[in-house]
């Protein structure tokens, strides 16, 4: 029986609202689409910008636990799609045994992926510039947003999406992911790259992504053993905020077709 539910997991600096285009696109095809937010994100964009306390309190284990609670309520395994940090969370969920298939779009790296292209460092600078203030929630300016998220978008559209989607990000989680490769033991973003029992996983990479460039996706894919289905598709001309970019419905359809074909 094919999956009838698609779970869309958002990344940092945005809320579940950033999936609104793909959500409507999949719902028009008859799928049930869930867009769970991180703990505390039910208050919405305006409230989180006004009071980012729920963001400052976030931890990866809490996010994963809240997502797993949603998945356990489903009567059959769904297709799990994650964007940016949500891509890393999707990988963790698949490693934990959830999902019929997974798609990671412009995914943040899981533990062990050490590639850090210059564009990624520049896009991450708003967080990196405060190494001793890791308990804060760090926002982006419209200019920083455009470089990191919407560098291929028209300027007016970039600004409109900034006003609609942008919220601060949890600096503690960002630094935890960055330092995962130098700290001993398994960290919050660890996955078992040799887990041959996990569901098939497709990586999608925007060719012009500054925040999570294609080199990061290629490295992440290369860490997985070949016994579990893991593939990568790159799309030239697409920025980090791929699900909101004009023309991305084609990518949404191709991602869904791949997931349905490979769903276990």
N, C-alpha and C positions, 0 to 999 in steps of 0.2 A: 504494500500500500504506500503510495507516494505521500510525502509530507504535505500537509494542508496549511501549515503555519510557518511564518517567517519571523524571526526575532532579530531586530535591528538594534545594535548597541553603539551608542555614540562615543565620541572621544572627548578630549579635554578642550577647554575654551569654548565649548558649545553645549547644548542640551539636546534631549531627544527631538526637539523641534527641527533640528538640522536634517532629519530624515524625512521631512514632510513630503518632498517630491517623490521619493521612492516608495514611501508608504502608500500614498494615493495611487501610484502606478501599479503596485502589486495588488492593492485592494480592488482596483478596477478589473483585475484578472480573476477575482474570486478568492484570493487568499486572505486568511486571517493574519494580520500584521501587528506585532507587539513591538513597542518602542520603550522598554523599561529605562527609567532614569536611575542615576546613582542615588544612594540614600540621601534624602534631603532635597533632591532636585524637583520634587513635585510642586514646589512653590513657584517655579517659572523663572524666566530670564530677568525680568525687572526686579524681582525680589532678591535674586542671587547677586545681582550687581549692587543692590542697595545694602545688603547684608550678606557677605560671603562666608559667614561662620560655618554653614553646612559643608562648604567646599574645604575649608581649613581642617575640618574633622575627618575627612575622607581617608580611608586606607584601602589598599588593594584587597586584602582579605574580606573587608566589609562589602566592597563592591561585588566581589565574586560570590559571596554568600547570598546577597540580595538577588543576583541574577540566577543563581542555582535554585533559589526558592521559586522564582517565576517558572523555570523550566520544569521543575518537579510537578507543577500543577497541570501540565499538558498531558493529554491522553496518548500522544505519540511523539517521537522525536521530531523536532522542527529543523528547518534550515536556519543556521545561526550566521548572521553577517555582522561584522564589526568594522568600524571606521576609526583609524588613527589608534588612540589608546584602546578603543573598543576592539580593534583588530587583535591586539595582544590579549585582551580579555577573552575574545572568541577562541583563540588558540588554547588558553588555559581551560576553558570550559570543554572543548573537544578532548583535551588530554584527560579531563576528569570523567569522560565517558558520556557526555551530553551531545545531542545533535545527531541528525542523519547525515549532514554535510555542513561544511563551514566555508565562509568567504571572508577574507581579511583584506580590506581596502586601505591602501596607503597606511599599512599597519605600523604601529610602534613596535620596536623590537622586544622580543622576549630575552630572558637571561642567556648570555653567551654570544649574542650578536654585537660585535664590537665596532662595526663600521660607523664612522661619524664624518660624513662629507662636510666641506666648508659651508655649504648652503644650510645644512641642518644646524650647525653651530650658530650661524647668524640668525636663523629663525628662532632658535631657542634662547637667544641672548637676554630677553626680558627676564627669564628665570635665572640664567647662569650669572647674571650680573649681581645677584644677591646670595652669594654662597653661605653667608652666616645668618640668613633669615629664611630658613626653610619651612617654617610653620605658617607662613602667610599664604594667601591666595593671590596669585599674580595675574593681572590682566594685560591685555595688549592694547596699544594705541591703534587707531584706524590704519596708520601707515604700517605698523608692525603686523597687523592682521592681513593686510594686502600682500605683504612679502611672504608670510608664512602660509596663508590659506588660499588666497584668491589672486595670485600673481598673473594669471591669464584671463582674469575677468575685466570687463570695463570698470573704470574707476567708480562710476555712480552705482553700479550694481554691487561692487565690493562694499561700498559704504552702507548701502541698504541692508545687505546681509549681515554686516557687522552690527548694526543697530538691532537686527531681528534675532540673531543667534548668540552673539558674544557674551560670555561670562568669564570670570577669572578661573584660573586652573590651580590645582593643589600643588604647590611647589614641593612639598614633602614627597609626594608620589613621584614627581618628575625626577628629583634628585635620587630617590631610591632606585629607580630604573637605571639612571645613569651610572650609579655606583655598584650596581648588582654584580658587575663582572670583576670587581676588585675586592669585594667583601667575602669572607669565607662562608661556606655553607650555602644552602639553597635560599634564594631570596624570593620576594613576593611574586616576581614575574617568571619564575622557573617553570619550564615544561619539560616533559620527558620526550626528547627528540627521537628516541628509539621505541616509542609506544606504537607498535604496529597495529594495535587494536582500535586506535582512534579513528573517527570518521574522516572521510576525504576532505581535503582542504585546498582551496584555491586562493592564491594571493593575486590581488589586482593592484597595479601600480600606475599612478599618473606620471607621465614622462617628464612633466615640468614641476613636480612636487618639490618644494624647498624644505618643508618640515620633516618629511619622511621620504627622502629621495629613492629612486629605483634601486640604487646600490644597497640600501638597507633591506629592501624586500628580497633582493637576490641573495644576500647573505643569510637572511632568515630562512629562506627556502632551502639553501644549501646545508643547513644544520640538520634537516630531517633525513632519516634513513629512507631508502627508496621503497621499502616494503609497504608503507602506508601511502596512499595516493596523495601527492603534493605537487601542485602545478602553479605556474606564474604566468600572468598575462600583463603586458605593459601597453598603455594607451598614450601615445604621443599627444601633446597639446593639453593635457589635463593637469590641473593643479591639485593641491591637497584637499580642498573642499569638493571633492569629486561628485558626491551625491547631489550637490546643489548646482552643478555646472550645466549650462545649456548643452543638450545633446547626450547627457549621461543616461537617459532612458535606454538607449541601445546597450550600454554597458550593464545596466540593471537586468535587461532581458538575457544577455549572454551569461551573466553570473547565475541567474536563476536556472537557465537551461543546463549549465554545467552542474549545478548542485543537484538538480533532479536526475540527470543522467547518472551521476555517481553516488546518489544517496543510498545508504546501506539500509 
